[in-house]
Amino acid sequence: MGIKGLSQLIADIAPFAVKEGEIKNFFGRKVAIDASMCLYQFLIAVRAEGAQLTSVDGETTSHLMGTFYRTIRLLENGIKPVYVFDGKPPDLKSGELSKRAEKREEAQKALDKATEAGATEDIDKFNRRLVKVTKQHAAEAKELLKLMGVPYVDAPCEAEAQCAALVKAGKVYATATEDMDALTFGSSILLRHLTFSEARKMPVQEFNYEKVIKGFELSTDEFIDLCILLGCDYCDTIRGIGPKKAIELINKYRSIEDILDNLDTKKYIVPENWNYKQARELFKRPEVTEPESLELKWTEPDEEGLVKFLCGDRQFNEDRIRAGAKKILKTKSTATQGRLDSFFKVLPSSPSPSMKRKPDDKKSTPASKKAKTAGGKPGRKPK
């Protein structure tokens, strides 16, 4: 789910924190990609275009086709991708996972009814709701990436948290995912739509964390509390509080504790034994592998290995796979041309004397701040 309504809230309050561009704008960049999100996209996209691609024994191969061709597209545009796979979900996510399981069960019942009635459109709709990325999908994608010479990381827990850690450590430029919680985990740059198919003609959205924080006029901790109020994967929300009310309350009280002390609990229903503190701690100190211990290497593709892995039982066309391997190899020779900004060391900026606060300046109290509101359309999915 990510963070419910956050993308729309940013569009309303801090539109300058988002810019749209083409994939080629990220030439020379290393990007950490949320692998599970990608595999899900590939499975959904191919199913939407028609029947799933399968091996001779009926096993789905759509995720492999997507990984192969979309990764080549990234490489041809000068991007160095590193895929990050989810580890064991945190205990706090068990509630969200249970809800998803219930929804899949409902979708299965609806699919059975649609199939019996011969309702083609409904069959396709409910089929898509049943798509799930399995351990087998992930294992096969890892094997494919290894043969392509593209690195991947096994996160101990949440992939978005590991991606954010890689960004903060300077190992990569950005996190590529559709889930907005990469910002909550502190990724300085979040890219959406980077792995979408070229046919969809969707511009890449680049979210700048520092500009989001500045636009919302919140500290890091206050932003995390806002995200929890909006709705995340790790705890329930206060019934009756939507994005508009959430930002008003955070602007006025600055923390969930102070909000609870002043909240009309007859109007707004707080979950029993609300575990917002544990969710906050997970966002602030997630379980990740220390980025400095990870060595990211992009190597030459194993053409014969790719043919053996993808052709034969998996029924990929050998000529196309060999052509793809040659494209990857070609990108290795053009990858030496780096971005201009990579040749210069960026020093931390120091405020000029004129920008420093005068000794007698008084900081306005939180209560005096004008509460920001968000109107317009509800946030797009996925959040």
Backbone hydrogen bonds, N-H to C=O, Kabsch-Sander energy under -0.5 kcal/mol:
donor,donor_aa,acceptor,acceptor_aa,energy
3,I,383,K,-1.4
4,K,2,G,-0.5
4,K,231,G,-2.3
6,L,3,I,-1.5
9,L,5,G,-1.9
10,I,6,L,-2.5
11,A,7,S,-1.9
12,D,8,Q,-1.9
13,I,9,L,-2.7
14,A,10,I,-2.1
17,A,14,A,-2.2
18,V,15,P,-1.6
19,K,206,E,-1.8
21,G,204,V,-2.1
25,N,22,E,-1.6
26,F,23,I,-1.7
27,F,24,K,-1.5
28,G,78,G,-2.6
29,R,26,F,-2.1
31,V,80,K,-2.2
32,A,174,A,-2.6
33,I,31,V,-0.5
33,I,82,V,-2.8
34,D,176,A,-2.5
35,A,33,I,-1.0
35,A,84,V,-2.3
36,S,84,V,-0.5
38,C,34,D,-1.8
39,L,35,A,-2.8
40,Y,36,S,-2.3
41,Q,37,M,-2.2
42,F,38,C,-2.6
43,L,39,L,-2.4
44,I,40,Y,-2.5
45,A,41,Q,-3.2
46,V,42,F,-2.1
47,R,43,L,-1.5
48,A,44,I,-2.2
49,E,45,A,-1.3
50,G,46,V,-0.7
50,G,47,R,-0.7
55,S,59,E,-2.6
56,V,313,D,-2.4
58,G,55,S,-2.0
61,T,53,L,-3.0
62,S,53,L,-0.8
64,L,61,T,-0.7
65,M,61,T,-2.0
66,G,62,S,-2.5
67,T,63,H,-2.1
68,F,64,L,-2.5
69,Y,65,M,-2.4
70,R,66,G,-2.4
71,T,67,T,-1.5
72,I,68,F,-1.7
73,R,69,Y,-1.9
74,L,70,R,-2.0
75,L,71,T,-2.6
76,E,72,I,-2.7
77,N,73,R,-1.2
77,N,74,L,-0.5
78,G,75,L,-1.8
79,I,74,L,-2.5
80,K,29,R,-3.0
82,V,31,V,-2.4
83,Y,151,P,-1.8
84,V,33,I,-3.2
85,F,83,Y,-0.5
85,F,153,V,-3.0
87,G,157,C,-3.9
88,K,156,P,-1.2
93,K,90,P,-2.0
94,S,91,D,-1.8
96,E,233,D,-0.5
97,L,93,K,-2.6
98,S,94,S,-2.1
99,K,95,G,-1.9
100,R,96,E,-2.1
101,A,97,L,-2.1
102,E,98,S,-2.2
103,K,99,K,-2.1
104,R,100,R,-2.2
105,E,101,A,-2.0
106,E,102,E,-2.3
107,A,103,K,-2.4
108,Q,104,R,-2.2
109,K,105,E,-1.9
110,A,106,E,-2.3
111,L,107,A,-2.4
112,D,108,Q,-2.3
113,K,109,K,-1.8
114,A,110,A,-2.5
115,T,111,L,-2.8
116,E,112,D,-2.0
117,A,113,K,-2.0
118,G,114,A,-1.0
119,A,114,A,-2.3
120,T,118,G,-1.2
123,I,119,A,-2.3
124,D,120,T,-2.1
125,K,121,E,-2.1
126,F,122,D,-2.7
127,N,123,I,-1.9
128,R,124,D,-1.8
129,R,125,K,-1.2
130,L,126,F,-0.8
130,L,127,N,-0.7
131,V,128,R,-1.1
134,T,132,K,-0.6
138,A,134,T,-2.0
139,A,135,K,-2.6
140,E,136,Q,-2.5
141,A,137,H,-2.2
142,K,138,A,-2.3
143,E,139,A,-1.9
144,L,140,E,-2.1
145,L,141,A,-2.6
146,K,142,K,-2.2
147,L,143,E,-1.8
148,M,144,L,-1.7
149,G,145,L,-0.9
149,G,146,K,-0.7
150,V,145,L,-2.6
153,V,83,Y,-2.8
155,A,85,F,-2.5
155,A,153,V,-0.8
162,Q,158,E,-1.7
163,C,159,A,-2.8
164,A,160,E,-2.3
165,A,161,A,-1.9
166,L,162,Q,-2.0
167,V,163,C,-2.1
168,K,164,A,-2.7
169,A,165,A,-1.7
170,G,167,V,-1.5
171,K,166,L,-2.1
172,V,166,L,-1.1
173,Y,30,K,-3.5
174,A,30,K,-0.9
175,T,189,I,-2.2
176,A,32,A,-3.2
177,T,175,T,-0.6
177,T,191,L,-1.9
180,M,383,K,-2.1
182,A,179,D,-1.1
183,L,180,M,-1.8
184,T,180,M,-0.7
185,F,181,D,-2.0
186,G,183,L,-1.3
187,S,182,A,-2.5
190,L,207,F,-2.1
191,L,175,T,-3.3
192,R,190,L,-0.5
192,R,205,Q,-2.5
196,F,193,H,-1.2
200,R,197,S,-1.1
201,K,198,E,-1.3
204,V,21,G,-2.7
205,Q,192,R,-2.0
206,E,19,K,-2.9
206,E,204,V,-0.5
207,F,190,L,-3.1
207,F,205,Q,-0.6
208,N,17,A,-2.6
209,Y,188,S,-2.5
209,Y,207,F,-0.7
212,V,208,N,-2.1
213,I,209,Y,-2.6
214,K,210,E,-2.2
215,G,211,K,-2.7
216,F,212,V,-2.4
217,E,213,I,-1.0
218,L,213,I,-1.8
223,F,219,S,-2.3
224,I,220,T,-2.0
225,D,221,D,-2.1
226,L,222,E,-2.1
227,C,223,F,-2.3
228,I,224,I,-2.0
229,L,225,D,-2.1
230,L,226,L,-2.2
231,G,227,C,-1.9
232,C,235,C,-0.6
239,R,237,T,-0.6
239,R,269,I,-2.3
241,I,238,I,-2.0
242,G,240,G,-0.7
246,A,242,G,-2.7
247,I,243,P,-2.1
248,E,244,K,-1.5
249,L,245,K,-2.5
250,I,246,A,-2.3
251,N,247,I,-2.1
252,K,248,E,-1.6
253,Y,249,L,-3.2
254,R,249,L,-0.6
254,R,250,I,-1.7
259,I,255,S,-1.9
260,L,256,I,-2.8
261,D,257,E,-1.8
262,N,258,D,-0.9
262,N,259,I,-0.9
263,L,259,I,-0.7
263,L,260,L,-0.5
265,T,263,L,-1.4
267,K,264,D,-0.8
268,Y,264,D,-2.7
269,I,239,R,-1.1
269,I,267,K,-0.5
270,V,268,Y,-0.7
274,W,271,P,-1.1
279,A,275,N,-1.8
280,R,276,Y,-2.6
281,E,277,K,-2.2
282,L,278,Q,-2.0
283,F,279,A,-2.0
284,K,280,R,-2.1
285,R,281,E,-3.1
288,V,286,P,-0.8
293,S,290,E,-2.0
294,L,291,P,-1.9
296,L,294,L,-0.6
297,K,295,E,-0.7
299,T,149,G,-1.9
299,T,297,K,-0.6
302,D,147,L,-3.2
303,E,301,P,-1.0
306,L,302,D,-2.6
307,V,303,E,-2.3
308,K,304,E,-2.4
309,F,305,G,-2.2
310,L,306,L,-2.9
311,C,307,V,-2.1
313,D,311,C,-0.5
314,R,311,C,-1.1
315,Q,312,G,-1.3
316,F,310,L,-1.9
321,I,317,N,-2.1
322,R,318,E,-2.7
323,A,319,D,-2.2
324,G,320,R,-2.3
325,A,321,I,-2.3
326,K,322,R,-1.9
327,K,323,A,-1.7
328,I,324,G,-2.1
329,L,325,A,-2.2
330,K,326,K,-2.2
331,T,327,K,-1.8
332,K,328,I,-1.0
333,S,329,L,-0.8
333,S,330,K,-0.7
334,T,330,K,-1.0
335,A,331,T,-1.3
337,Q,334,T,-1.3
338,G,336,T,-1.0
342,S,339,R,-1.2
343,F,340,L,-1.6
344,F,341,D,-0.9
346,V,344,F,-0.6
347,L,345,K,-0.6
355,M,352,S,-1.9
356,K,352,S,-0.9
356,K,353,P,-0.7
361,D,358,K,-2.0
363,K,361,D,-0.5
368,S,365,T,-1.4
369,K,365,T,-0.5
369,K,366,P,-1.4
371,A,369,K,-0.5
383,K,1,M,-0.7
